[in-house]
């Protein structure tokens, strides 16, 4: 790697004509752009050719302090290294794809009575079968629900399955065949239903339909009309599911269909996932686009980051449909083929059914961008109204607090954060409130505010412009008393505190706002954009608090039944709950099964069993 002080003419004179990756640095040493080139010299010279520079390039060049480059053997190596650097450094002038969520699979376990379930994580095909990946968990849950109604194999946890002695509600409503209880279904009949599921997930619905038709006729010929009726219902259900999933595609390709639309600085990418000729669903992306970025850079960078920075669970299809000619298509195909260990084809001029699929993806990309622009306009209007109402020149950060408890117990406080564009969910926090009188919301609010803000080193960008307190004048007064004692320098940026009191009927639109400057309440019209934004923030805080409180309550209920058993401390309680998946699993377990838990003796297992049974 070469590093030289930045002087364009001198620097370019020594850059070789090799493939490689270059990194541009600002004066503070931050990487502001990463690129790759088949010929480093030609590519870097283009940045300083005044006749060909774009507005984005001109801005980028004005911030360059120095450039470093790394020579690679091939253009493919350069492309792979470029994506590694972009993912690591997230340079401000690169198109950046935020896609941190892993892709879910459907897992079919290899057991006597296999279980079907959603799965995320490292795949081990030696132990189980996996189908996917699917674009999101919503798509997987829909498929699991359809399969549960049609081929009711079990979806319960193994711990529950192993410890049941009677059929559960899922069996009663015909959503499970009840393999956990002997005599309800034979192993062969259960295996047959599992095979139907396997064929469906492999995209062979026509084989299921053919086999069900034959089995139905055989059952009818042997006068087993009950089974024939069951097979008839399954046959109708699988036909309906197949009709919903197939989109006018007469082949069995595995491919991604990618539609693009770019408008008003927003790039929308709509990816349609097709496996075995069946749609697995779709996923939309809105990469971060630096100002004045050309469309070809947006598309090529997205493809590189989407596939080359992908998670280990992302499977590269054999074919990628795209309505755009790529400058580096051959290099990208070779790179994808190297990763997938097979030939990958990028098709930019598809025909017949594939052309219609690409048209559909492009149409949906336009719709997603339109929705995004509409949403942005609505949010901007709400922020502008709130700034005007509060007489603030700008609002960069807002925080809101709420308290939740169950009859005074297990109190949880929430804090949600909004910037001028959207919720900042990565900065949401929950606080377990302790050492207060049960049900004392004032004390709970005081505790969370002190824990949140009583810090000498609170960064300036973490100090909110507005703080909302979910409560009336009393809560606001307590908050003001706390802030008067805080050891924080508010001189440059002192936040406005606002109490949001629910109306007399606790209906949205009837809220009263209390300010720190006076004691009386202020009302806004029910359809006021400013009030709608306040409601959104307050509701988000309430949801975040109550979700945390409920999780805590469930944990406490599970542990409380075990706390009364002598000899079962916190570590043994946790071991029992983890081993059996919850209190119900422990209740269904035998003495021998309980004794298998590490740290539980036979005598203690008998004591636990007796306590939970009676």
N, C-alpha and C positions, 0 to 999 in steps of 0.2 A: 504494500500500500504506500502511495506517495502523498506527501503533504507539503504544500508550498504556500507562502504568503500570496494573497490574491492580487495578481496583476494579469489582466486578461491576455495581453499580447505575449508576455513572457511565458505565462502558464501554458497557453495553447501551443506554443512552439515545441513543447516537450511532451505533449500528450500523444501516445502511440495510436496507431490505426488498428487496435485490437478490440475484440469484444470485451465488455466489462460492465461494471456498475459504478456510478458516480454519486457522491453525496455532497450537497451544498450546505454550508454552515453560515449562520449569522454571526454577528460580532460577539455575542455571549456564548458561542460554542454550541448552540442548538442546531440540530439538523433540520433544515427547513424544506428540503426536497431530496428525493431519491429517484434515480432513473437508471435505465439500462440502455445499452447501445450495441449494435453489431460492429460499429466503428466509433470508438470513443472520441476520436479527434473530430470527425465530421459532426457528430451529434453535439458536442460541446461548443463547437464554433457557431452552430446555428443559434445559440442563445445570445450571441454578441453581433449577429448580423442585423443591423438596424433596419434593413428593408423588409425583413421577414418576421420581425418580432411582433407577438400579440400583446395585448394589454396585460395579460397575466404574466407573460414572460418578462415584460418590461418591469413590472412590479417586483417579480422574483429576483431579477438581476440586481435591482437597486438595493437588495438586502443581503447580497452575498458578501461574505468576508473572505472565505477561502473555499476551495473545492478539493475533495479527496476522491480518488478512484481506485478501483480494484480490478485487475485484469483477470478474465476467465478464459478457459479453453474454447468454449463455444457460446453461441447466443442463448442456447437452452440453459446453460449454467448461469448466465447473466440474469435471465428471467427469473429463475428460482431464487437466486441470491437477492435480487431486487425485492421480491415479495417478503423474504425474511427480514430485510431491513425496514420495509414499510410497516410490517406488523409490529416490529420491535419499537420503532421510534415514532410512529404516527406523525410524520412531518406535516406542517400546516399547509403547504402548497400542493400536496398530493391529494388526489381523490381518495377518500377513506371510507371503507365499508365497515359499518358497525354490525357485526353478526356474531355475537358471543354465545348465543344459545346453541346447544348441541341438538342434533336431530334425533327424534325418537324412533325406535323400532318396535315391532311386535315380536314378543318372545314366546315360543312354544317349548315348554320344558320337556326333557326326555325322561319321563317317569312312567310308572304303570298307568297312572291317571294324569296325563299332562295338564299343565295349567297354562292358560293364555293370558298375557298381560303386557302392558306398556313397559318399555325398557329404554334406559339411557345409560351410557357408560361404555366400558371396554367389552367388545364382543368376544366370546369364547364359544366357537361353533362345535367344539368337542363335546360340550355338556348339553347344549340346547340348540334349537333352530331359531333363526332370526329372519324376519321379513321387513323390508324397508330399504333405506330410511324414508320416513314420511316427513312432509314439510313442517308439521307442527303437532303438538299433543292433541289439539282439537280434532284433527283428522283421524288420529289413532283411536281416540275415545268414541268417535262416531262409528268407526268400523267395529270396534269391540262390542258396542251396544247392538249393532245390527247382527253380528255373529251370535251374541248371547241370546237373541230372540229366535234365531234360525237354527243354530247348532249349539245347544246350551252346555258346552263343556265348562269346567270350573274356572273361575277367575279369582278365587279367594287365595289369601296367603297360605303358604305351606303349613305354618304353625296352626292356623285355624283348621285347615283340612285334616291334619294329623290328630287333632284333639276333639273332633266332633264325634258324638255318639248318636245324635238325632239329626235329621235333615233340617237345614236352615230355611229362612224365608225365601231365598232364591229358588230352592227346590219347589216350595209351595206355589210360587207364581210362575213355575215352568221356565225359569231362567238358568237352571242348572240341573244336571241329570243325577246329582247326589252320589257321586262315586265314593264319598267319604263314609257312607253307611252301607254295610254289606247287604246284598239282596235287592237293592233298588235298581241296579243296572249291571249287566254282565260286562266283563272286561272286553270281550269281543265287540259288543255293541258300542261301548264307549270309544274303543279304538276306531271303529267305523266313523263315528262323528268327528273324531280328531282328524281323520284322513280327509273328510269333507272340508274341514277348516283349512288344512294344509293346501289342498288343491285350489281353494278359493284365494288364499293369500299368494299363491304362485301365479295367479291370473288364469287359471284353467276352469272358469265357470262352466264352460260348455261340457267338460267331462263330468262335473257334478250333476248337471242337468240330465245328461244321458244316463248316468248311473241311477239317479233318483227315479227316473222314469221306468227303468227296468225293474228296480226294487219295488216300486209301487204296483206295477202290473203283477209281479210275482206274489206280493202280499194279497192282492185282490183275488188272484187265481186260487190261493189256498184258503180263501174266506177269512183272512185276518184283516177285517175291514178297519179295525182300530189303528193298526200300523199303516195301512194304506192311506187312511185319512191324515195321519201324522206326516207321512212322506209327501202327500199332496200339498200340505201346507208349507213344508220346507221347499218344495219345488217352486211354488208360487213366490215365496219370499226371495229365493236366490235369483229368480228371473227379475224381480223388481230391483234388487240391489245391483245386478249387472247392468240393467238399463240406466240406472242413476250414474254409474261410474264410467261407462263408455262414452267417449266424445267423438263421434264420426271418424273413427280411425280404423282402417281395415287391416293394419299390420300389427305385428307383435313387438315393435321396437321398444328398446329402453332408451329414452331420450329426455332431455330438458328442452323446453321451448321457451325462449327468452324474448319478451317484448320490452322495448325501451320507449320512453317519452321524456323529453326535456323541455321545460317551460318555466320562464321567470326564475331561473336559477335553481330549480328543483328537478332532479333526475329521478324518475320512477322506473323501477325495474320489476317486471312481473314474471316470475318463473313458474311455468307449469310442468309438473313432474309426471312423466308418462313411463309406466313400467309394464312390460308385456302387453302393450296396447291399451292399458287401463290407466285412467288418471288417478294418481295418488293424492292429488290436491295441488295447492299452489302456495307461493310465499312472495310477499312484496318487500322491496328494499328501497331505501332512500339514502344513498351514499352522500357523505359530506362533500360538497363541491366548492372549491375555491372560486372566487370571482373571476369571470372572463375565461373560464376553462372551455376548451374546444370539445365538441361532442365526441370526436373520435377518441380523445384521451379518456373521457368518462367511460365509454363502452369498453375499451381495451383494458383499462385499469380495473374496472369491475370484474371482468372475466378472470383476470389474473388473480385478484384477491379472493374471489368467490371459490375458485377451484384449487388454486395453488396454496392459499393460506388455510384451506378448509380443515375441519376437524377430522380426526381419524375415522369418525363414523359417517363421513360424507362419501358416498359412492359416486364415482364419475361415470355417467352413462356412456353408451357406445356412440351416441349421436347428440349433437347440440345444434338446435335450430336457432338461427339468428338473422334478422333482417338488416344486416349491415356488413359491408365489406371491410375486413380487417387487414391492416398493413402487415401485421406479424402473425397471420393465421397459421402458417406452417410451423413456426417456432412454438406457438401455443399448443398446437396439436401434438407436436413431438414431446413437449414437456408433460402434457396430460397423459399421453401414452406411456411415458416413462414411469409416471406415478402409478397408473392403473395397470401397467404391465400388459397392455393390449392396445390395439389401434383405436384411436378416438377421431371421429370425423366432425368437423364444424361445417354445417351446411348453411350457406347464406342465401341460396335461391331454391328453397324447397318447392315441391310440386304437389298437386292434387290434395290429398287429405292433410299432408304435413303443411302445405301452404295455408290451409284454412286454420289449422292449429296456431300457426305463427300469427295470422291475422287476429285470432281471438286473443292471444297473449298481448299483442300490441294494443288492441282496443282496451283491454283491462289495465294496461300500464297508463294509458291516457286518463282512464277513469280514476285511478289511484292518485295521479298528480292533481287532477281537478279537485278531488276530495281534500287533498293536502293543502292546496291553495285556499280552498274555502275555509278549512279549519284554521289556517294561519290568519286569514282575514278576520274571522270571528274572534280569535284569541287577541289579536292586535286591537280590535275595537274594545274588547273588555278591559285590556290593560290601559288603553288610552283614557277610557272613562274613569277607571280607578285613579289614575294619575291626576286627572282633572279634579275629581272629587276630593282627593287628599292634598291637592295643590303641591304636588311633587314634580320636579322636572324629569325625573326618571325613577323607575323601580327595577332594580337589578335582582333583588332577592327578597322573598317573603317566607316566613315560617309560621306554622300554626300548631297549637298544642291542644290536646284533649285528654281527658281522664276517663278510664273505664274500670269498673269493678263489679263483683258479684256479691250483692248484699253486704258491701263494705269489705269483702275479702279479695285477695289476689289482685290488688290494684296495679294497673298498668297505665303509664302515660305515653302518649305518642307525640312525635314531632315530624311534620312533613315539610318539605322544602319545594318552593316554586321559584323559577327564574322568570325572566321576561317572556319566555317562549313556551314553557311547559313544566310539568312536574320533574323534579330531579330525584328520581326514586333511589338512586345509589346513596343519597344522603338522608333518606328516611331513617328514623331511629325510634326504638322503644326503650322505656325505662321501667324497671321493676321498682315500685315504690314500697319502702319498708319503714318501720318504726314510726307510724302515725296512728292516730285514732281511727279505727275502721269507719269508712264512709266520709272522712274529712277531706272533701275535694279541695278545699283551700290549702290545706297543708300539703296535699299531693302536688298541687300546682306550684307551690313555693319550692318544694324539693326538686322538681324537674327543671325549673328555671335556674336554680342555683347550680345544678349539675351541668346544665347546658352552657351557661354564660359566665359563671364565676371563674374565669381563667385569665391570668395576666397575659398570656401569649395568644389570645384569640386573634386569628388572622383578620385583616381588614376586609378581605373578600368574603369572610364567613359571618360578618355582622349584617343582619338583615335590615332592609329599609323599613319594612313593616312586620310587626308581630301580631298575629291574631290569637286571642285567647277564647276558647269555646266556653263562654259563660257570660254572666251579666256584670253589673257594676261591682258586686262583691269580689268576684274573681279578678276583675281588672284592678281594683284597689290593692288587693294582696300582691298582684304582679308588680304594681308601681312601687310598693313598699320594698319588695325584693330588689328591684332595679336601682333603687336609691342607695342600697347598701353594697352593690356589686363592685368588685375590684377590677373594673374594666374601663378603659379610656374610651368614652363615647363622643369625645369632642368633635371628631371629624365626621362621624356618621351615627348620630343618635337615632335609634329606630322609633317609629310611631307605634304605640301600643293601642290595640283596638279590641274591646270585648264584644263578642258576637252572641247576643242573647236570643234564645228561641222565642217565638211569639207565644201569645197566650194559649193558642191551640197547637203549638209546636209544629206548625206547617211552614214549609219553605215559602218565602215571599213576605213573611210577617216578622222577620228578624229585626231586632233593635241593635244598633251599633253604639257602643259607649266609647268615648275618647278620653285620653288622659288629661286633656285641657279643661274639660267641664264635666259635670256630673249627669246632665240630662242626656237622654237617648236621641239618636238620629235615625230617621227612617228613610229607606230608599224605595222607589217604586218596585213592584214585584218583577217587572220585566226589565229593570235597569241592568245594563251590561256589567256595571261595576258590582252590583249585588250578586249577579249570576257567577262572577268570578270568585267572590268571597264564599258563596255557597259551595262552589266546586272545591275550594281549598279546605273549607271546614268539613265537608263530607268525606274528603280523602283522609283527613286527620282522624275523624270519628271511625271510619272503616279500619284504618291502621291500628287504632287503639283496641277496638273491640275484637279484632281478629287475634291480636296478641293475648288479650285477656282470656278468650275462649280456649286457646291452646294451653295456656297456663292452668286453667280450670280443669281441663281434661286430665292433664298430668297430675294435678293434685288429687283428683277423685280416684285415679288409678292407684296412687301411692298411699292414700289415706287408709284404704282397707288393709294394706300390709303393715302400716305403721303400728297397728294395735297388736301385732303378733310379736311376742317376746323373742328376741334373738335375731330378728330381721331388721338390720340397720339399713342405712341409705345405699351402701354398695350392694348388698344382697337384693334389695328392692329393685335397683337398676338392672342387676343381672337377671332377675326373674322376668321383669317386664320385657327386656331385650330378647331373652330366649323364647318367650311364648307370645311376643307381639302384643301384649296388653293383659289387662286383668281377666278378661273373659277366657283367654287362652290358659291362664293359670288355673282358673276355676274348672275348666274341662280336663285338666291334666290329672293323671293318676299319681299316686305316691312315688312310684318307680320313676316316672318321667320327671317329677319335680326334683328327685334326688340326683338326677343327672346334671343338674345345673351346678357349675363350679361354685364351691363354698357352701353348698346345701347338703347336710348330712341326712341319713335316713330318718333319724329321730326328728330333725327339724322339718323335713318334708312331711312327715305324718302330722306334725303340729299345724303346718300351713294348710294341708289338705282338710284337716278337721275344722279349722277356723273358717275357711272359705265355703265349706259345704253346709255349715250349720250357722 
